[in-house]
Amino acid sequence: MERPQALHTRADDNLRFIRDTMSKAAQFTAIPGWGGVAMGVTAVVAAGLISRETDSRRWMAWWFGEAAVAMAIGALTMTWKMTRLNQPLLAAPAKRFALAYVPPLAAGAILTPVFFANGLASRLPGCWLLLYGVAIATAGTLSVRVVQAMGLVFMAAGAASFLAPASYGDLFMAAGFGGLHILFGLIIARKHGG
């Protein structure tokens, strides 16, 4: 006959199950509103500088530089917010958010040289805005509702960029990566703790 399990052992197992379940169900709330504002400001400044660039290779290099600055701002401010909220950086909600966020960005990274090699560099703003929007919208399903809405608006901006003349690309980049980040960053900062 099998010996019954000690009560404290069953309680520990139950508590572990409850903690794991709650962690998996938790929203990722460390989207940095003020970081989004800062990212938007750098994108507006970059768009103003880059719009004068006529060489498509240098134009793309400028935007890659801006993307690196934005990623650094986003990572730093997200880390600060997670620390302030006492959320571990590798908690389940953060991992799930990253798993939803990264694949569309990887698709953009793969499509960028394809667009460029086929003479479609002027259409990259639509590609980048659309796929960034997909990343935010899909990851936003694991966060507060405004994040998903932000992703959908970025997707609309990307689609509109494809419909507009290619010469409007930098304007869409400024409005999307600049204006939308500032707008939604302010909303997130005000309603969701910075």
TIVO-2410 file (N, C-alpha, C; in nm, 3 decimals):
# residues 194
REC num residu      c1      c2      c3 atome chaine
REC   1      M   0.084  -0.118   0.000     N      A
REC   1      M   0.000   0.000   0.000    CA      A
REC   1      M   0.089   0.124   0.000     C      A
REC   2      E   0.052   0.219  -0.083     N      A
REC   2      E   0.131   0.342  -0.097    CA      A
REC   2      E   0.101   0.436   0.019     C      A
REC   3      R   0.208   0.497   0.072     N      A
REC   3      R   0.191   0.592   0.184    CA      A
REC   3      R   0.133   0.722   0.133     C      A
REC   4      P   0.040   0.781   0.204     N      A
REC   4      P  -0.015   0.911   0.162    CA      A
REC   4      P   0.091   1.020   0.171     C      A
REC   5      Q   0.077   1.114   0.084     N      A
REC   5      Q   0.170   1.226   0.079    CA      A
REC   5      Q   0.146   1.317   0.199     C      A
REC   6      A   0.253   1.372   0.254     N      A
REC   6      A   0.240   1.463   0.368    CA      A
REC   6      A   0.162   1.587   0.325     C      A
REC   7      L   0.085   1.640   0.418     N      A
REC   7      L   0.000   1.755   0.390    CA      A
REC   7      L   0.081   1.875   0.341     C      A
REC   8      H   0.196   1.902   0.402     N      A
REC   8      H   0.276   2.017   0.361    CA      A
REC   8      H   0.333   1.999   0.221     C      A
REC   9      T   0.359   1.878   0.179     N      A
REC   9      T   0.409   1.852   0.044    CA      A
REC   9      T   0.301   1.885  -0.058     C      A
REC  10      R   0.176   1.840  -0.030     N      A
REC  10      R   0.066   1.871  -0.121    CA      A
REC  10      R   0.040   2.021  -0.125     C      A
REC  11      A   0.048   2.086  -0.010     N      A
REC  11      A   0.027   2.232  -0.004    CA      A
REC  11      A   0.133   2.305  -0.086     C      A
REC  12      D   0.259   2.262  -0.074     N      A
REC  12      D   0.367   2.325  -0.152    CA      A
REC  12      D   0.343   2.306  -0.302     C      A
REC  13      D   0.301   2.187  -0.341     N      A
REC  13      D   0.272   2.161  -0.482    CA      A
REC  13      D   0.156   2.248  -0.531     C      A
REC  14      N   0.053   2.259  -0.450     N      A
REC  14      N  -0.062   2.341  -0.487    CA      A
REC  14      N  -0.023   2.488  -0.499     C      A
REC  15      L   0.054   2.538  -0.405     N      A
REC  15      L   0.099   2.678  -0.411    CA      A
REC  15      L   0.185   2.703  -0.534     C      A
REC  16      R   0.273   2.609  -0.565     N      A
REC  16      R   0.358   2.624  -0.683    CA      A
REC  16      R   0.272   2.627  -0.810     C      A
REC  17      F   0.171   2.539  -0.817     N      A
REC  17      F   0.080   2.537  -0.931    CA      A
REC  17      F   0.005   2.670  -0.942     C      A
REC  18      I  -0.045   2.722  -0.830     N      A
REC  18      I  -0.119   2.849  -0.831    CA      A
REC  18      I  -0.029   2.963  -0.875     C      A
REC  19      R   0.094   2.969  -0.823     N      A
REC  19      R   0.188   3.074  -0.863    CA      A
REC  19      R   0.219   3.067  -1.011     C      A
REC  20      D   0.244   2.947  -1.062     N      A
REC  20      D   0.274   2.930  -1.204    CA      A
REC  20      D   0.156   2.972  -1.291     C      A
REC  21      T   0.036   2.933  -1.250     N      A
REC  21      T  -0.084   2.968  -1.326    CA      A
REC  21      T  -0.106   3.119  -1.326     C      A
REC  22      M  -0.089   3.182  -1.211     N      A
REC  22      M  -0.107   3.328  -1.204    CA      A
REC  22      M  -0.001   3.400  -1.286     C      A
REC  23      S   0.121   3.350  -1.283     N      A
REC  23      S   0.228   3.413  -1.361    CA      A
REC  23      S   0.199   3.403  -1.510     C      A
REC  24      K   0.148   3.289  -1.554     N      A
REC  24      K   0.117   3.271  -1.695    CA      A
REC  24      K  -0.001   3.356  -1.739     C      A
REC  25      A  -0.092   3.384  -1.647     N      A
REC  25      A  -0.210   3.463  -1.680    CA      A
REC  25      A  -0.187   3.613  -1.667     C      A
REC  26      A  -0.078   3.652  -1.605     N      A
REC  26      A  -0.054   3.794  -1.578    CA      A
REC  26      A  -0.025   3.871  -1.706     C      A
REC  27      Q  -0.066   3.998  -1.707     N      A
REC  27      Q  -0.036   4.086  -1.818    CA      A
REC  27      Q   0.106   4.140  -1.804     C      A
REC  28      F   0.164   4.173  -1.917     N      A
REC  28      F   0.294   4.240  -1.917    CA      A
REC  28      F   0.267   4.389  -1.912     C      A
REC  29      T   0.296   4.452  -1.800     N      A
REC  29      T   0.260   4.593  -1.779    CA      A
REC  29      T   0.380   4.687  -1.779     C      A
REC  30      A   0.496   4.637  -1.817     N      A
REC  30      A   0.617   4.721  -1.810    CA      A
REC  30      A   0.646   4.797  -1.939     C      A
REC  31      I   0.543   4.818  -2.022     N      A
REC  31      I   0.563   4.900  -2.142    CA      A
REC  31      I   0.593   5.042  -2.095     C      A
REC  32      P   0.708   5.097  -2.134     N      A
REC  32      P   0.749   5.227  -2.082    CA      A
REC  32      P   0.686   5.344  -2.159     C      A
REC  33      G   0.592   5.412  -2.098     N      A
REC  33      G   0.529   5.526  -2.164    CA      A
REC  33      G   0.628   5.638  -2.192     C      A
REC  34      W   0.705   5.675  -2.090     N      A
REC  34      W   0.802   5.783  -2.111    CA      A
REC  34      W   0.912   5.740  -2.207     C      A
REC  35      G   0.944   5.613  -2.208     N      A
REC  35      G   1.039   5.562  -2.307    CA      A
REC  35      G   0.984   5.576  -2.447     C      A
REC  36      G   0.853   5.549  -2.464     N      A
REC  36      G   0.790   5.567  -2.594    CA      A
REC  36      G   0.794   5.712  -2.640     C      A
REC  37      V   0.773   5.803  -2.545     N      A
REC  37      V   0.782   5.946  -2.579    CA      A
REC  37      V   0.923   5.980  -2.626     C      A
REC  38      A   1.024   5.932  -2.553     N      A
REC  38      A   1.163   5.958  -2.592    CA      A
REC  38      A   1.195   5.897  -2.728     C      A
REC  39      M   1.147   5.776  -2.752     N      A
REC  39      M   1.168   5.713  -2.882    CA      A
REC  39      M   1.103   5.795  -2.993     C      A
REC  40      G   0.984   5.846  -2.966     N      A
REC  40      G   0.915   5.928  -3.065    CA      A
REC  40      G   0.989   6.057  -3.097     C      A
REC  41      V   1.043   6.120  -2.994     N      A
REC  41      V   1.117   6.245  -3.015    CA      A
REC  41      V   1.240   6.219  -3.101     C      A
REC  42      T   1.314   6.112  -3.072     N      A
REC  42      T   1.433   6.084  -3.154    CA      A
REC  42      T   1.394   6.050  -3.298     C      A
REC  43      A   1.279   5.984  -3.317     N      A
REC  43      A   1.235   5.951  -3.453    CA      A
REC  43      A   1.197   6.075  -3.531     C      A
REC  44      V   1.132   6.171  -3.467     N      A
REC  44      V   1.095   6.296  -3.535    CA      A
REC  44      V   1.221   6.372  -3.576     C      A
REC  45      V   1.317   6.381  -3.485     N      A
REC  45      V   1.443   6.450  -3.516    CA      A
REC  45      V   1.514   6.377  -3.631     C      A
REC  46      A   1.522   6.243  -3.621     N      A
REC  46      A   1.589   6.165  -3.724    CA      A
REC  46      A   1.520   6.183  -3.860     C      A
REC  47      A   1.389   6.180  -3.862     N      A
REC  47      A   1.316   6.195  -3.988    CA      A
REC  47      A   1.347   6.330  -4.052     C      A
REC  48      G   1.357   6.433  -3.970     N      A
REC  48      G   1.392   6.565  -4.024    CA      A
REC  48      G   1.530   6.567  -4.087     C      A
REC  49      L   1.625   6.500  -4.023     N      A
REC  49      L   1.761   6.495  -4.077    CA      A
REC  49      L   1.770   6.402  -4.198     C      A
REC  50      I   1.705   6.288  -4.188     N      A
REC  50      I   1.716   6.184  -4.292    CA      A
REC  50      I   1.642   6.223  -4.419     C      A
REC  51      S   1.538   6.303  -4.407     N      A
REC  51      S   1.456   6.335  -4.524    CA      A
REC  51      S   1.536   6.406  -4.634     C      A
REC  52      R   1.649   6.463  -4.600     N      A
REC  52      R   1.732   6.532  -4.699    CA      A
REC  52      R   1.829   6.437  -4.771     C      A
REC  53      E   1.836   6.315  -4.722     N      A
REC  53      E   1.931   6.217  -4.777    CA      A
REC  53      E   1.879   6.163  -4.910     C      A
REC  54      T   1.965   6.167  -5.012     N      A
REC  54      T   1.924   6.120  -5.145    CA      A
REC  54      T   1.979   5.981  -5.178     C      A
REC  55      D   2.086   5.940  -5.112     N      A
REC  55      D   2.144   5.808  -5.136    CA      A
REC  55      D   2.069   5.705  -5.051     C      A
REC  56      S   2.010   5.604  -5.114     N      A
REC  56      S   1.926   5.508  -5.042    CA      A
REC  56      S   2.004   5.425  -4.940     C      A
REC  57      R   2.133   5.399  -4.968     N      A
REC  57      R   2.213   5.324  -4.869    CA      A
REC  57      R   2.235   5.407  -4.742     C      A
REC  58      R   2.269   5.532  -4.759     N      A
REC  58      R   2.289   5.619  -4.642    CA      A
REC  58      R   2.156   5.644  -4.571     C      A
REC  59      W   2.048   5.659  -4.649     N      A
REC  59      W   1.916   5.677  -4.591    CA      A
REC  59      W   1.883   5.560  -4.498     C      A
REC  60      M   1.906   5.438  -4.549     N      A
REC  60      M   1.877   5.318  -4.471    CA      A
REC  60      M   1.969   5.309  -4.349     C      A
REC  61      A   2.096   5.344  -4.366     N      A
REC  61      A   2.190   5.341  -4.253    CA      A
REC  61      A   2.146   5.438  -4.143     C      A
REC  62      W   2.098   5.556  -4.182     N      A
REC  62      W   2.047   5.652  -4.084    CA      A
REC  62      W   1.931   5.591  -4.006     C      A
REC  63      W   1.837   5.528  -4.076     N      A
REC  63      W   1.722   5.469  -4.007    CA      A
REC  63      W   1.763   5.351  -3.920     C      A
REC  64      F   1.863   5.274  -3.963     N      A
REC  64      F   1.914   5.167  -3.877    CA      A
REC  64      F   1.972   5.225  -3.749     C      A
REC  65      G   2.044   5.336  -3.764     N      A
REC  65      G   2.099   5.404  -3.645    CA      A
REC  65      G   1.989   5.450  -3.553     C      A
REC  66      E   1.884   5.508  -3.609     N      A
REC  66      E   1.770   5.553  -3.528    CA      A
REC  66      E   1.703   5.434  -3.459     C      A
REC  67      A   1.691   5.322  -3.531     N      A
REC  67      A   1.631   5.202  -3.471    CA      A
REC  67      A   1.714   5.153  -3.353     C      A
REC  68      A   1.846   5.159  -3.366     N      A
REC  68      A   1.934   5.117  -3.256    CA      A
REC  68      A   1.916   5.208  -3.135     C      A
REC  69      V   1.906   5.338  -3.159     N      A
REC  69      V   1.883   5.433  -3.049    CA      A
REC  69      V   1.748   5.404  -2.982     C      A
REC  70      A   1.644   5.383  -3.063     N      A
REC  70      A   1.511   5.355  -3.009    CA      A
REC  70      A   1.509   5.225  -2.928     C      A
REC  71      M   1.578   5.121  -2.978     N      A
REC  71      M   1.583   4.995  -2.904    CA      A
REC  71      M   1.654   5.012  -2.771     C      A
REC  72      A   1.761   5.090  -2.770     N      A
REC  72      A   1.833   5.114  -2.646    CA      A
REC  72      A   1.745   5.189  -2.546     C      A
REC  73      I   1.674   5.292  -2.594     N      A
REC  73      I   1.582   5.367  -2.507    CA      A
REC  73      I   1.473   5.274  -2.454     C      A
REC  74      G   1.415   5.195  -2.541     N      A
REC  74      G   1.308   5.104  -2.501    CA      A
REC  74      G   1.356   5.002  -2.399     C      A
REC  75      A   1.470   4.940  -2.423     N      A
REC  75      A   1.522   4.840  -2.330    CA      A
REC  75      A   1.556   4.901  -2.195     C      A
REC  76      L   1.619   5.016  -2.197     N      A
REC  76      L   1.658   5.082  -2.073    CA      A
REC  76      L   1.536   5.125  -1.992     C      A
REC  77      T   1.440   5.189  -2.056     N      A
REC  77      T   1.323   5.237  -1.982    CA      A
REC  77      T   1.231   5.122  -1.940     C      A
REC  78      M   1.227   5.015  -2.017     N      A
REC  78      M   1.149   4.898  -1.976    CA      A
REC  78      M   1.212   4.833  -1.854     C      A
REC  79      T   1.344   4.824  -1.855     N      A
REC  79      T   1.415   4.768  -1.739    CA      A
REC  79      T   1.391   4.852  -1.615     C      A
REC  80      W   1.399   4.984  -1.629     N      A
REC  80      W   1.372   5.073  -1.516    CA      A
REC  80      W   1.230   5.054  -1.464     C      A
REC  81      K   1.133   5.045  -1.555     N      A
REC  81      K   0.993   5.029  -1.513    CA      A
REC  81      K   0.973   4.894  -1.444     C      A
REC  82      M   1.031   4.789  -1.498     N      A
REC  82      M   1.018   4.657  -1.437    CA      A
REC  82      M   1.082   4.656  -1.298     C      A
REC  83      T   1.196   4.722  -1.284     N      A
REC  83      T   1.262   4.730  -1.153    CA      A
REC  83      T   1.174   4.807  -1.055     C      A
REC  84      R   1.117   4.918  -1.100     N      A
REC  84      R   1.030   4.999  -1.015    CA      A
REC  84      R   0.906   4.921  -0.973     C      A
REC  85      L   0.854   4.836  -1.061     N      A
REC  85      L   0.735   4.756  -1.032    CA      A
REC  85      L   0.768   4.624  -0.963     C      A
REC  86      N   0.896   4.602  -0.934     N      A
REC  86      N   0.943   4.478  -0.871    CA      A
REC  86      N   0.906   4.354  -0.954     C      A
REC  87      Q   0.918   4.367  -1.085     N      A
REC  87      Q   0.892   4.255  -1.175    CA      A
REC  87      Q   1.026   4.200  -1.224     C      A
REC  88      P   1.047   4.070  -1.212     N      A
REC  88      P   1.171   4.013  -1.264    CA      A
REC  88      P   1.179   4.026  -1.416     C      A
REC  89      L   1.299   4.054  -1.466     N      A
REC  89      L   1.316   4.073  -1.610    CA      A
REC  89      L   1.282   3.949  -1.691     C      A
REC  90      L   1.300   3.833  -1.633     N      A
REC  90      L   1.273   3.709  -1.708    CA      A
REC  90      L   1.147   3.639  -1.659     C      A
REC  91      A   1.052   3.714  -1.606     N      A
REC  91      A   0.925   3.656  -1.561    CA      A
REC  91      A   0.846   3.607  -1.682     C      A
REC  92      A   0.752   3.516  -1.656     N      A
REC  92      A   0.672   3.457  -1.764    CA      A
REC  92      A   0.602   3.561  -1.851     C      A
REC  93      P   0.539   3.666  -1.794     N      A
REC  93      P   0.474   3.765  -1.882    CA      A
REC  93      P   0.572   3.834  -1.978     C      A
REC  94      A   0.692   3.865  -1.929     N      A
REC  94      A   0.792   3.930  -2.014    CA      A
REC  94      A   0.838   3.835  -2.126     C      A
REC  95      K   0.856   3.709  -2.093     N      A
REC  95      K   0.898   3.611  -2.195    CA      A
REC  95      K   0.791   3.594  -2.302     C      A
REC  96      R   0.664   3.584  -2.259     N      A
REC  96      R   0.554   3.568  -2.356    CA      A
REC  96      R   0.543   3.692  -2.445     C      A
REC  97      F   0.559   3.809  -2.385     N      A
REC  97      F   0.552   3.933  -2.462    CA      A
REC  97      F   0.663   3.932  -2.569     C      A
REC  98      A   0.784   3.896  -2.529     N      A
REC  98      A   0.897   3.893  -2.623    CA      A
REC  98      A   0.874   3.791  -2.735     C      A
REC  99      L   0.818   3.674  -2.700     N      A
REC  99      L   0.793   3.571  -2.802    CA      A
REC  99      L   0.688   3.615  -2.903     C      A
REC 100      A   0.598   3.703  -2.866     N      A
REC 100      A   0.500   3.756  -2.960    CA      A
REC 100      A   0.554   3.875  -3.038     C      A
REC 101      Y   0.645   3.949  -2.976     N      A
REC 101      Y   0.697   4.075  -3.032    CA      A
REC 101      Y   0.807   4.053  -3.136     C      A
REC 102      V   0.896   3.959  -3.111     N      A
REC 102      V   1.017   3.944  -3.193    CA      A
REC 102      V   0.992   3.888  -3.333     C      A
REC 103      P   0.907   3.786  -3.355     N      A
REC 103      P   0.893   3.731  -3.491    CA      A
REC 103      P   0.855   3.832  -3.599     C      A
REC 104      P   0.759   3.922  -3.577     N      A
REC 104      P   0.731   4.020  -3.684    CA      A
REC 104      P   0.850   4.113  -3.711     C      A
REC 105      L   0.926   4.145  -3.606     N      A
REC 105      L   1.046   4.229  -3.628    CA      A
REC 105      L   1.150   4.152  -3.708     C      A
REC 106      A   1.162   4.022  -3.680     N      A
REC 106      A   1.255   3.938  -3.758    CA      A
REC 106      A   1.212   3.933  -3.904     C      A
REC 107      A   1.081   3.927  -3.927     N      A
REC 107      A   1.031   3.929  -4.066    CA      A
REC 107      A   1.070   4.059  -4.134     C      A
REC 108      G   1.060   4.170  -4.063     N      A
REC 108      G   1.103   4.299  -4.119    CA      A
REC 108      G   1.251   4.300  -4.151     C      A
REC 109      A   1.331   4.240  -4.063     N      A
REC 109      A   1.475   4.234  -4.087    CA      A
REC 109      A   1.506   4.149  -4.211     C      A
REC 110      I   1.429   4.045  -4.234     N      A
REC 110      I   1.448   3.960  -4.352    CA      A
REC 110      I   1.402   4.031  -4.479     C      A
REC 111      L   1.289   4.102  -4.470     N      A
REC 111      L   1.235   4.169  -4.589    CA      A
REC 111      L   1.311   4.294  -4.629     C      A
REC 112      T   1.381   4.357  -4.536     N      A
REC 112      T   1.451   4.482  -4.567    CA      A
REC 112      T   1.552   4.465  -4.681     C      A
REC 113      P   1.644   4.368  -4.676     N      A
REC 113      P   1.736   4.354  -4.789    CA      A
REC 113      P   1.667   4.309  -4.918     C      A
REC 114      V   1.554   4.239  -4.906     N      A
REC 114      V   1.478   4.198  -5.024    CA      A
REC 114      V   1.421   4.322  -5.093     C      A
REC 115      F   1.359   4.410  -5.015     N      A
REC 115      F   1.307   4.536  -5.070    CA      A
REC 115      F   1.420   4.615  -5.135     C      A
REC 116      F   1.531   4.628  -5.062     N      A
REC 116      F   1.643   4.708  -5.110    CA      A
REC 116      F   1.700   4.651  -5.241     C      A
REC 117      A   1.723   4.520  -5.245     N      A
REC 117      A   1.782   4.457  -5.363    CA      A
REC 117      A   1.692   4.466  -5.486     C      A
REC 118      N   1.563   4.480  -5.462     N      A
REC 118      N   1.468   4.488  -5.574    CA      A
REC 118      N   1.425   4.631  -5.606     C      A
REC 119      G   1.505   4.727  -5.559     N      A
REC 119      G   1.479   4.866  -5.592    CA      A
REC 119      G   1.356   4.925  -5.522     C      A
REC 120      L   1.319   4.868  -5.408     N      A
REC 120      L   1.200   4.913  -5.337    CA      A
REC 120      L   1.234   4.980  -5.203     C      A
REC 121      A   1.353   5.035  -5.192     N      A
REC 121      A   1.394   5.099  -5.066    CA      A
REC 121      A   1.297   5.210  -5.026     C      A
REC 122      S   1.241   5.279  -5.123     N      A
REC 122      S   1.148   5.388  -5.091    CA      A
REC 122      S   1.017   5.336  -5.031     C      A
REC 123      R   0.993   5.205  -5.040     N      A
REC 123      R   0.873   5.144  -4.983    CA      A
REC 123      R   0.900   5.079  -4.847     C      A
REC 124      L   1.022   5.088  -4.799     N      A
REC 124      L   1.054   5.032  -4.668    CA      A
REC 124      L   0.974   5.096  -4.553     C      A
REC 125      P   0.943   5.226  -4.556     N      A
REC 125      P   0.862   5.280  -4.445    CA      A
REC 125      P   0.731   5.204  -4.425     C      A
REC 126      G   0.663   5.168  -4.533     N      A
REC 126      G   0.540   5.090  -4.521    CA      A
REC 126      G   0.565   4.954  -4.459     C      A
REC 127      C   0.670   4.887  -4.504     N      A
REC 127      C   0.706   4.755  -4.452    CA      A
REC 127      C   0.738   4.764  -4.303     C      A
REC 128      W   0.823   4.860  -4.267     N      A
REC 128      W   0.865   4.873  -4.127    CA      A
REC 128      W   0.749   4.910  -4.036     C      A
REC 129      L   0.668   5.006  -4.076     N      A
REC 129      L   0.553   5.047  -3.993    CA      A
REC 129      L   0.453   4.933  -3.978     C      A
REC 130      L   0.426   4.864  -4.088     N      A
REC 130      L   0.330   4.754  -4.085    CA      A
REC 130      L   0.376   4.642  -3.993     C      A
REC 131      L   0.501   4.598  -4.010     N      A
REC 131      L   0.549   4.485  -3.929    CA      A
REC 131      L   0.574   4.524  -3.784     C      A
REC 132      Y   0.616   4.647  -3.760     N      A
REC 132      Y   0.628   4.694  -3.622    CA      A
REC 132      Y   0.488   4.695  -3.558     C      A
REC 133      G   0.389   4.739  -3.634     N      A
REC 133      G   0.253   4.736  -3.584    CA      A
REC 133      G   0.205   4.596  -3.552     C      A
REC 134      V   0.239   4.500  -3.638     N      A
REC 134      V   0.204   4.360  -3.611    CA      A
REC 134      V   0.271   4.314  -3.482     C      A
REC 135      A   0.398   4.350  -3.463     N      A
REC 135      A   0.470   4.311  -3.341    CA      A
REC 135      A   0.401   4.367  -3.217     C      A
REC 136      I   0.367   4.495  -3.221     N      A
REC 136      I   0.303   4.560  -3.107    CA      A
REC 136      I   0.161   4.505  -3.086     C      A
REC 137      A   0.086   4.485  -3.193     N      A
REC 137      A  -0.052   4.436  -3.180    CA      A
REC 137      A  -0.056   4.294  -3.124     C      A
REC 138      T   0.032   4.207  -3.172     N      A
REC 138      T   0.030   4.069  -3.122    CA      A
REC 138      T   0.081   4.063  -2.979     C      A
REC 139      A   0.190   4.130  -2.951     N      A
REC 139      A   0.241   4.131  -2.814    CA      A
REC 139      A   0.145   4.206  -2.722     C      A
REC 140      G   0.075   4.304  -2.777     N      A
REC 140      G  -0.021   4.381  -2.699    CA      A
REC 140      G  -0.138   4.300  -2.646     C      A
REC 141      T  -0.164   4.185  -2.707     N      A
REC 141      T  -0.270   4.098  -2.652    CA      A
REC 141      T  -0.232   4.046  -2.515     C      A
REC 142      L  -0.105   4.055  -2.480     N      A
REC 142      L  -0.055   4.010  -2.350    CA      A
REC 142      L  -0.030   4.125  -2.255     C      A
REC 143      S  -0.073   4.244  -2.293     N      A
REC 143      S  -0.048   4.363  -2.214    CA      A
REC 143      S  -0.177   4.441  -2.194     C      A
REC 144      V  -0.164   4.564  -2.156     N      A
REC 144      V  -0.281   4.650  -2.138    CA      A
REC 144      V  -0.340   4.682  -2.275     C      A
REC 145      R  -0.468   4.707  -2.280     N      A
REC 145      R  -0.542   4.722  -2.406    CA      A
REC 145      R  -0.485   4.830  -2.498     C      A
REC 146      V  -0.435   4.939  -2.442     N      A
REC 146      V  -0.386   5.049  -2.525    CA      A
REC 146      V  -0.266   5.007  -2.611     C      A
REC 147      V  -0.190   4.908  -2.564     N      A
REC 147      V  -0.073   4.862  -2.642    CA      A
REC 147      V  -0.120   4.794  -2.770     C      A
REC 148      Q  -0.222   4.712  -2.760     N      A
REC 148      Q  -0.275   4.648  -2.880    CA      A
REC 148      Q  -0.332   4.752  -2.976     C      A
REC 149      A  -0.402   4.851  -2.922     N      A
REC 149      A  -0.456   4.959  -3.006    CA      A
REC 149      A  -0.343   5.032  -3.078     C      A
REC 150      M  -0.233   5.056  -3.007     N      A
REC 150      M  -0.118   5.123  -3.067    CA      A
REC 150      M  -0.067   5.041  -3.186     C      A
REC 151      G  -0.057   4.911  -3.170     N      A
REC 151      G  -0.012   4.825  -3.279    CA      A
REC 151      G  -0.102   4.833  -3.400     C      A
REC 152      L  -0.233   4.835  -3.377     N      A
REC 152      L  -0.328   4.844  -3.489    CA      A
REC 152      L  -0.315   4.977  -3.563     C      A
REC 153      V  -0.290   5.085  -3.490     N      A
REC 153      V  -0.272   5.216  -3.554    CA      A
REC 153      V  -0.142   5.217  -3.635     C      A
REC 154      F  -0.035   5.156  -3.582     N      A
REC 154      F   0.089   5.144  -3.659    CA      A
REC 154      F   0.066   5.065  -3.787     C      A
REC 155      M  -0.012   4.958  -3.779     N      A
REC 155      M  -0.043   4.879  -3.898    CA      A
REC 155      M  -0.117   4.963  -4.001     C      A
REC 156      A  -0.213   5.043  -3.955     N      A
REC 156      A  -0.287   5.131  -4.046    CA      A
REC 156      A  -0.193   5.233  -4.111     C      A
REC 157      A  -0.098   5.286  -4.033     N      A
REC 157      A   0.000   5.381  -4.089    CA      A
REC 157      A   0.086   5.313  -4.195     C      A
REC 158      G   0.126   5.189  -4.170     N      A
REC 158      G   0.204   5.116  -4.270    CA      A
REC 158      G   0.126   5.093  -4.398     C      A
REC 159      A   0.000   5.053  -4.383     N      A
REC 159      A  -0.085   5.032  -4.501    CA      A
REC 159      A  -0.105   5.163  -4.577     C      A
REC 160      A  -0.128   5.271  -4.505     N      A
REC 160      A  -0.146   5.402  -4.570    CA      A
REC 160      A  -0.019   5.444  -4.642     C      A
REC 161      S   0.097   5.411  -4.586     N      A
REC 161      S   0.223   5.445  -4.649    CA      A
REC 161      S   0.238   5.375  -4.784     C      A
REC 162      F   0.192   5.251  -4.793     N      A
REC 162      F   0.197   5.180  -4.920    CA      A
REC 162      F   0.104   5.243  -5.024     C      A
REC 163      L  -0.005   5.301  -4.978     N      A
REC 163      L  -0.101   5.362  -5.070    CA      A
REC 163      L  -0.059   5.501  -5.116     C      A
REC 164      A   0.023   5.568  -5.035     N      A
REC 164      A   0.068   5.705  -5.066    CA      A
REC 164      A   0.187   5.701  -5.161     C      A
REC 165      P   0.218   5.814  -5.224     N      A
REC 165      P   0.339   5.820  -5.306    CA      A
REC 165      P   0.463   5.785  -5.223     C      A
REC 166      A   0.557   5.717  -5.284     N      A
REC 166      A   0.678   5.674  -5.214    CA      A
REC 166      A   0.755   5.792  -5.154     C      A
REC 167      S   0.744   5.908  -5.215     N      A
REC 167      S   0.817   6.025  -5.166    CA      A
REC 167      S   0.770   6.071  -5.028     C      A
REC 168      Y   0.658   6.021  -4.980     N      A
REC 168      Y   0.605   6.056  -4.848    CA      A
REC 168      Y   0.659   5.965  -4.738     C      A
REC 169      G   0.751   5.877  -4.771     N      A
REC 169      G   0.801   5.778  -4.675    CA      A
REC 169      G   0.853   5.837  -4.545     C      A
REC 170      D   0.936   5.940  -4.554     N      A
REC 170      D   0.991   5.999  -4.431    CA      A
REC 170      D   0.883   6.067  -4.348     C      A
REC 171      L   0.783   6.121  -4.414     N      A
REC 171      L   0.671   6.181  -4.342    CA      A
REC 171      L   0.596   6.073  -4.262     C      A
REC 172      F   0.575   5.958  -4.324     N      A
REC 172      F   0.510   5.847  -4.253    CA      A
REC 172      F   0.598   5.795  -4.140     C      A
REC 173      M   0.729   5.792  -4.162     N      A
REC 173      M   0.820   5.748  -4.054    CA      A
REC 173      M   0.813   5.845  -3.936     C      A
REC 174      A   0.809   5.975  -3.965     N      A
REC 174      A   0.800   6.075  -3.858    CA      A
REC 174      A   0.666   6.065  -3.786     C      A
REC 175      A   0.558   6.050  -3.863     N      A
REC 175      A   0.425   6.041  -3.803    CA      A
REC 175      A   0.408   5.912  -3.724     C      A
REC 176      G   0.461   5.801  -3.778     N      A
REC 176      G   0.446   5.671  -3.712    CA      A
REC 176      G   0.541   5.654  -3.595     C      A
REC 177      F   0.668   5.638  -3.628     N      A
REC 177      F   0.766   5.611  -3.523    CA      A
REC 177      F   0.787   5.731  -3.432     C      A
REC 178      G   0.755   5.850  -3.482     N      A
REC 178      G   0.763   5.970  -3.399    CA      A
REC 178      G   0.633   6.000  -3.329     C      A
REC 179      G   0.535   6.045  -3.406     N      A
REC 179      G   0.408   6.091  -3.350    CA      A
REC 179      G   0.331   5.985  -3.272     C      A
REC 180      L   0.320   5.865  -3.328     N      A
REC 180      L   0.245   5.760  -3.259    CA      A
REC 180      L   0.312   5.717  -3.130     C      A
REC 181      H   0.446   5.710  -3.131     N      A
REC 181      H   0.515   5.677  -3.006    CA      A
REC 181      H   0.492   5.785  -2.900     C      A
REC 182      I   0.496   5.909  -2.942     N      A
REC 182      I   0.474   6.018  -2.846    CA      A
REC 182      I   0.331   6.011  -2.792     C      A
REC 183      L   0.233   6.001  -2.881     N      A
REC 183      L   0.092   5.997  -2.840    CA      A
REC 183      L   0.064   5.880  -2.746     C      A
REC 184      F   0.096   5.759  -2.789     N      A
REC 184      F   0.067   5.642  -2.706    CA      A
REC 184      F   0.158   5.636  -2.584     C      A
REC 185      G   0.280   5.688  -2.595     N      A
REC 185      G   0.367   5.694  -2.479    CA      A
REC 185      G   0.308   5.780  -2.369     C      A
REC 186      L   0.250   5.894  -2.407     N      A
REC 186      L   0.186   5.982  -2.309    CA      A
REC 186      L   0.064   5.913  -2.245     C      A
REC 187      I  -0.014   5.842  -2.325     N      A
REC 187      I  -0.130   5.769  -2.271    CA      A
REC 187      I  -0.085   5.663  -2.172     C      A
REC 188      I   0.015   5.585  -2.211     N      A
REC 188      I   0.065   5.478  -2.124    CA      A
REC 188      I   0.125   5.538  -1.997     C      A
REC 189      A   0.202   5.646  -2.011     N      A
REC 189      A   0.264   5.708  -1.893    CA      A
REC 189      A   0.158   5.757  -1.796     C      A
REC 190      R   0.052   5.818  -1.849     N      A
REC 190      R  -0.054   5.873  -1.764    CA      A
REC 190      R  -0.140   5.766  -1.699     C      A
REC 191      K  -0.177   5.663  -1.777     N      A
REC 191      K  -0.274   5.566  -1.728    CA      A
REC 191      K  -0.212   5.438  -1.671     C      A
REC 192      H  -0.084   5.413  -1.702     N      A
REC 192      H  -0.025   5.285  -1.665    CA      A
REC 192      H   0.111   5.298  -1.598     C      A
REC 193      G   0.129   5.403  -1.523     N      A
REC 193      G   0.245   5.414  -1.435    CA      A
REC 193      G   0.378   5.444  -1.498     C      A
REC 194      G   0.382   5.534  -1.593     N      A
REC 194      G   0.511   5.581  -1.644    CA      A
REC 194      G   0.563   5.516  -1.764     C      A
***
